[in-house]
Amino acid sequence: MADRFAVEDAPGDAPGAAPAPAYVHRQTAGGLGVVGIRPVDAEADADVVHGWVREERAAFWGMNGLTRDQVADIYAHMAGLDTHHAFLVELDGAPVALLQTYEPAADRVGDCYEVASGDLGIHLLLAPAGARGVRSGWSSALMGVLASYVLLGLDRSRVVVDPDVRNEKAIARFLRQGFEAGPVVTLPEIDLPDVHLPEKKAQLAFLRREVAFPA
């Protein structure tokens, strides 16, 4: 596990290069390139994000039927929250994933398990393979970068995920990365003026810092 989540800083920008986006974390992902994590710009990134979430493969993300402007509105609303944050993950400057982090105590998942100090929840949506095609080891390398950002960069003790129980592919991916399966729970419906989330049966799983980065 130590090798899987080894931290390697990204090289600095070359002299005279265009300024990099305001990344909150940059790290080399093995031999695959440099991964950068930056906040989502609700308007500027709306076309990219909408293109991903409207696909059938992203059905579990829950935005299949939304328009581009509705997606932009959701992330504009999230940008005003202190407890929930959205990030675009880039590989060598190209968008490759959407990451959302949240405080479990301020989320519906907090009603379904005993939240511990240092917990942080994440949602992750991987982009389609694109022109580069499927790259061996990519999802594992990406999870290593995200673990570095959340557990080390944000100084958290445990990552919490709550994929839909039907999303067997995502669950298997998390377990391969060292997550420990927790209980299957039912997340309650949320029906507010700014957000509607249907009830969801979810498989909780947890990644502890000492497992990802043993001393």
Number of C-alpha atoms within 10 A of each C-alpha: 13 13 9 16 22 17 19 14 13 15 10 8 10 8 6 6 7 8 8 10 11 10 15 12 18 22 22 20 25 18 9 15 14 19 26 28 26 18 19 23 15 20 14 10 16 22 15 15 22 19 14 22 24 19 14 11 14 16 13 16 17 12 17 18 12 13 15 17 13 14 23 22 16 14 21 17 15 18 17 10 11 10 15 18 19 23 20 22 28 19 19 13 14 11 18 21 19 23 19 17 19 19 20 25 18 12 15 17 22 15 15 17 14 10 15 12 10 15 21 23 21 20 15 19 20 17 18 16 10 8 6 7 8 11 9 9 12 14 15 17 21 23 18 23 26 23 25 24 19 21 22 14 12 12 13 18 17 22 21 24 24 23 24 20 18 12 13 11 10 16 21 11 14 20 14 11 20 16 22 15 15 15 12 16 18 17 20 15 12 13 10 8 6 9 9 10 13 11 12 16 16 22 20 22 20 20 22 20 19 13 16 22 18 10 7
